[in-house]
Structure formats: structure tokens, C-alpha cells
Amino acid sequence: MEDDSPIAGLTASVDIYCERIDPGFWAEPVNALTNLAFLLAAAFVWPRVRDRAMGRALALILAAIGIASGAFHTTGQVWAAIADSLSIAVFVLVYVFAANRDFLRLGGLALWGMTAAALPAIAGLATFVGAVPFLGSSALYVGVWGLILLYGLGLWFRAPATGRGLLIGAAILALSIGARATDLPLCGAWPLGTHFLWHILNAIMLGWMILVWHRHPVAGGRAAV
């Protein structure tokens, strides 16, 4: 008799990456180990941003992404996939909040409203590009890419260094999305897959984005948080 309980659903196996060929714990060794890149990126940025509460929060969330993604690529279960996705969503929302506050200098309802609008905007763009056959679930990250691009272009004249930094982040994310999207299509020719490159490039990109935020000049001098 099948177990239809919610717990059983959370422990169901997920097989969506080229490297995984069975439900075993160590079925994705390269995908699992490359999550160390997130921890290394967090360790790299931590001493540079630890004097600011927002910087500490972003660095800790970056480390959490590595832990959650590592859990997903070892257990290969639904609960870990949810933790992986949630950790990334939290990073995006916290970063958007920091960008709206420190890059755009918003406050009050405008700050919270613009931050709350980020996820619908990302989902809307993802729906628009979702028709591209090979993108699959990677379409959601195209929405994040579009948001970074928009902020980068918007800040190009107001804060050129920050605008350039964001556009560099968008370029790295584009490569990262390409690696994620081509994992299964190239599986026949490259059994290892390309998802591990998503981890490495994403870790570099997220660490870079934290540093771009930290280096942005804030009105009245460096912000305290």
C-alpha cells in the first residue's frame, strides 16, 4: 500500500540532473561537492562585509544556499529541493531590499512595495521566456537576470561603478543559466552534465553581487547597516 502522507511526499526522490542515475545518497558527487563553492564565496566576502548587518545577512544566506543545495544533490529528495529553492528566493528578496534601500535610496512604503513586487516581476518575465524549449525551469532565473540587468542599466549614469558591477553580475549569471539549462540536453554527449558549472558560476556571481552592494557609496557616507 502506498504512503500518501505529506512526509512521504517530502521524501520522494527527484531525478532532474544528468549526473544522477540512481536515488543513492552519493549519486551526484560532482554536483554535491561543487556546492562548496558557495561556502568558499561566503567565507571570502564575510571579512569584507562583516561590519554591516546586511552584509552579514547576505553572506550567511549565501552559505545557506550551499548547504541546502548540497543536501538536495546528496539526498535527491523533495524537501531538500524546496530548501534549495527557498534559500535562493530569500537571497534574491534580501538583495532586492538592500538594492532598493541603498542603490535607489527608497524608504517607507516605496521600499517595501518595490521589494514585494520583485517576485511577481521575476515570475512574469520567466513566464514570457518560458516558451524557449531548452530553458525549462531555468526560465525562472532568467527573470532574476532581467531584474539585475534593469538595475544595472538604471544605475549606469547615477552610480557608474555600481551599474557596471551589476552588469558584470548579470553576465556571469547568463553563463550560469546556460550551464544549468544545457545539463540535460547535453547529457548524451557529456554524461557528467553541466550543472556543476551552475554552482561554481553562481557562487562567484552571488559573492560578487554582495561586494557590489558593499562598495556602493551611500548618501552621507558608508551606511551603518
VEXDREN-2710 file (C-alpha; in Angstrom, 1 decimal):
% VEXDREN-2710
k/r/px/py/pz
1/MET/0.0/0.0/0.0
2/GLU/1.4/3.4/-1.0
3/ASP/2.1/6.0/1.7
4/ASP/0.3/9.2/0.6
5/SER/1.2/11.2/3.7
6/PRO/2.8/14.6/3.4
7/ILE/6.0/13.3/4.9
8/ALA/6.2/10.6/2.2
9/GLY/5.8/13.3/-0.4
10/LEU/8.7/15.3/1.0
11/THR/11.0/12.4/1.0
12/ALA/10.1/11.4/-2.6
13/SER/13.1/11.1/-5.0
14/VAL/13.8/13.8/-7.5
15/ASP/15.9/13.0/-10.6
16/ILE/16.3/16.0/-12.9
17/TYR/20.0/16.2/-13.4
18/CYS/22.3/14.4/-15.8
19/GLU/24.8/13.2/-13.2
20/ARG/22.1/11.4/-11.1
21/ILE/21.4/7.8/-12.4
22/ASP/20.0/6.3/-9.2
23/PRO/18.4/7.5/-5.9
24/GLY/21.5/6.9/-3.9
25/PHE/23.0/9.5/-1.5
26/TRP/26.2/9.8/-3.4
27/ALA/24.8/9.6/-6.9
28/GLU/25.8/13.2/-7.8
29/PRO/29.3/13.5/-6.3
30/VAL/30.4/16.4/-8.6
31/ASN/27.2/18.3/-8.2
32/ALA/27.3/17.8/-4.5
33/LEU/30.9/18.8/-3.9
34/THR/30.8/21.9/-6.1
35/ASN/28.4/23.4/-3.6
36/LEU/31.5/24.0/-1.5
37/ALA/31.9/27.0/-3.9
38/PHE/29.1/28.8/-2.1
39/LEU/30.7/28.2/1.3
40/LEU/34.0/29.5/-0.1
41/ALA/32.4/32.5/-1.6
42/ALA/30.6/33.3/1.7
43/ALA/33.9/32.9/3.6
44/PHE/35.6/35.2/1.1
45/VAL/33.1/38.0/1.4
46/TRP/32.4/37.7/5.2
47/PRO/35.5/39.6/6.4
48/ARG/34.9/42.3/3.9
49/VAL/31.2/42.9/4.8
50/ARG/31.0/41.8/8.5
51/ASP/30.9/45.5/9.7
52/ARG/27.4/45.8/8.2
53/ALA/24.4/43.8/9.3
54/MET/23.0/43.5/5.8
55/GLY/26.4/42.2/4.5
56/ARG/26.5/39.6/7.3
57/ALA/23.0/38.5/6.4
58/LEU/23.7/38.2/2.7
59/ALA/26.9/36.2/3.4
60/LEU/25.1/33.8/5.8
61/ILE/22.3/33.3/3.2
62/LEU/24.9/32.6/0.6
63/ALA/26.4/29.9/2.9
64/ALA/22.8/28.5/3.5
65/ILE/22.4/28.2/-0.3
66/GLY/25.4/25.9/-0.4
67/ILE/24.2/23.8/2.5
68/ALA/20.6/23.5/1.1
69/SER/21.9/22.7/-2.5
70/GLY/24.4/20.2/-1.1
71/ALA/21.5/18.5/0.8
72/PHE/19.5/18.4/-2.4
73/HIS/22.3/16.9/-4.6
74/THR/23.0/14.2/-2.0
75/THR/19.6/13.2/-0.7
76/GLY/17.9/13.9/-4.0
77/GLN/14.6/14.4/-2.2
78/VAL/11.7/16.9/-2.4
79/TRP/12.3/18.5/1.0
80/ALA/15.8/19.4/0.0
81/ALA/14.7/20.8/-3.3
82/ILE/12.3/23.1/-1.5
83/ALA/15.1/24.2/0.9
84/ASP/17.4/24.8/-2.1
85/SER/14.8/27.0/-3.9
86/LEU/13.7/28.8/-0.8
87/SER/17.3/29.8/0.2
88/ILE/17.8/31.3/-3.3
89/ALA/14.5/33.1/-3.1
90/VAL/15.4/34.6/0.3
91/PHE/18.7/35.8/-1.1
92/VAL/17.0/37.5/-4.0
93/LEU/14.5/39.2/-1.8
94/VAL/17.0/40.4/0.8
95/TYR/19.3/41.7/-2.0
96/VAL/16.5/43.5/-3.8
97/PHE/15.6/45.1/-0.4
98/ALA/19.2/46.2/0.0
99/ALA/19.4/47.5/-3.6
100/ASN/16.1/49.4/-3.3
101/ARG/17.3/51.0/0.0
102/ASP/20.9/51.7/-0.8
103/PHE/21.0/52.0/-4.6
104/LEU/17.7/53.7/-5.2
105/ARG/17.5/55.3/-1.7
106/LEU/13.9/54.3/-1.2
107/GLY/12.2/54.2/2.1
108/GLY/8.8/53.5/3.7
109/LEU/6.1/52.1/1.6
110/ALA/8.0/52.6/-1.6
111/LEU/10.9/50.4/-0.3
112/TRP/8.6/47.6/0.8
113/GLY/6.3/47.8/-2.2
114/MET/9.2/47.7/-4.7
115/THR/10.7/44.8/-2.8
116/ALA/7.4/42.9/-2.7
117/ALA/7.0/43.5/-6.5
118/ALA/10.3/41.7/-7.3
119/LEU/9.0/38.2/-7.2
120/PRO/5.9/38.8/-9.4
121/ALA/8.2/40.7/-11.8
122/ILE/10.6/37.8/-11.9
123/ALA/7.8/35.3/-12.4
124/GLY/6.3/37.4/-15.2
125/LEU/9.5/37.5/-17.2
126/ALA/10.0/33.8/-16.5
127/THR/6.6/33.1/-18.0
128/PHE/7.4/35.3/-21.0
129/VAL/10.7/33.4/-21.8
130/GLY/9.4/30.0/-20.6
131/ALA/8.4/29.1/-24.2
132/VAL/12.1/28.7/-25.1
133/PRO/12.3/24.8/-25.2
134/PHE/15.7/24.2/-23.6
135/LEU/15.2/26.6/-20.7
136/GLY/12.8/24.6/-18.7
137/SER/12.9/25.5/-15.0
138/SER/15.9/27.8/-15.7
139/ALA/13.4/30.3/-17.1
140/LEU/12.8/31.5/-13.6
141/TYR/16.4/32.5/-13.2
142/VAL/16.1/34.5/-16.5
143/GLY/13.7/36.6/-14.5
144/VAL/16.4/37.3/-11.9
145/TRP/18.9/38.1/-14.7
146/GLY/16.4/40.6/-16.2
147/LEU/16.0/42.3/-12.8
148/ILE/19.8/42.6/-12.3
149/LEU/20.1/44.0/-15.9
150/LEU/17.4/46.5/-15.2
151/TYR/19.0/47.8/-12.1
152/GLY/22.4/47.9/-13.8
153/LEU/21.2/49.9/-16.7
154/GLY/19.2/52.2/-14.4
155/LEU/22.3/53.0/-12.3
156/TRP/24.7/53.4/-15.2
157/PHE/24.7/57.2/-15.0
158/ARG/23.7/57.7/-11.4
159/ALA/26.4/55.3/-10.0
160/PRO/28.6/54.1/-12.8
161/ALA/30.7/51.7/-10.7
162/THR/27.7/50.1/-9.2
163/GLY/25.9/49.9/-12.6
164/ARG/28.9/48.2/-14.2
165/GLY/29.2/45.9/-11.3
166/LEU/25.6/44.8/-11.6
167/LEU/26.0/44.3/-15.4
168/ILE/29.1/42.1/-14.7
169/GLY/26.9/40.1/-12.3
170/ALA/24.2/39.8/-15.0
171/ALA/26.9/38.5/-17.5
172/ILE/28.1/35.9/-15.0
173/LEU/24.5/34.8/-14.3
174/ALA/23.8/34.4/-18.0
175/LEU/26.7/32.0/-18.3
176/SER/25.5/30.2/-15.2
177/ILE/21.9/29.9/-16.5
178/GLY/23.4/28.5/-19.8
179/ALA/25.2/25.8/-17.8
180/ARG/22.0/24.9/-15.9
181/ALA/19.8/24.8/-19.0
182/THR/22.2/22.6/-21.1
183/ASP/22.7/20.0/-18.4
184/LEU/20.1/17.5/-19.7
185/PRO/20.2/18.4/-23.4
186/LEU/24.0/17.6/-23.5
187/CYS/23.7/14.6/-21.2
188/GLY/24.1/12.1/-24.1
189/ALA/27.4/13.6/-25.2
190/TRP/28.6/14.6/-21.7
191/PRO/27.3/12.2/-19.0
192/LEU/28.7/14.2/-16.2
193/GLY/26.4/17.1/-17.1
194/THR/27.0/20.8/-16.8
195/HIS/25.0/21.5/-13.6
196/PHE/28.2/21.7/-11.5
197/LEU/29.2/24.8/-13.5
198/TRP/25.9/26.4/-12.4
199/HIS/27.1/26.0/-8.8
200/ILE/30.6/27.4/-9.4
201/LEU/29.5/30.3/-11.5
202/ASN/26.5/31.1/-9.3
203/ALA/28.8/31.2/-6.2
204/ILE/31.1/33.6/-8.0
205/MET/28.2/35.7/-9.1
206/LEU/26.4/35.9/-5.7
207/GLY/29.7/36.7/-3.9
208/TRP/30.4/39.4/-6.5
209/MET/26.9/40.9/-6.1
210/ILE/27.4/41.2/-2.3
211/LEU/30.6/43.1/-2.9
212/VAL/29.0/45.3/-5.5
213/TRP/26.4/46.3/-2.9
214/HIS/29.0/46.8/-0.2
215/ARG/31.1/49.1/-2.3
216/HIS/28.2/51.3/-3.4
217/PRO/28.6/54.8/-2.0
218/VAL/25.7/55.7/0.2
219/ALA/24.5/59.3/0.8
220/GLY/26.2/60.7/3.8
221/GLY/29.0/58.2/3.7
222/ARG/29.0/54.4/4.2
223/ALA/25.7/53.2/5.7
224/ALA/25.9/51.6/9.1
225/VAL/23.9/48.5/8.2
END
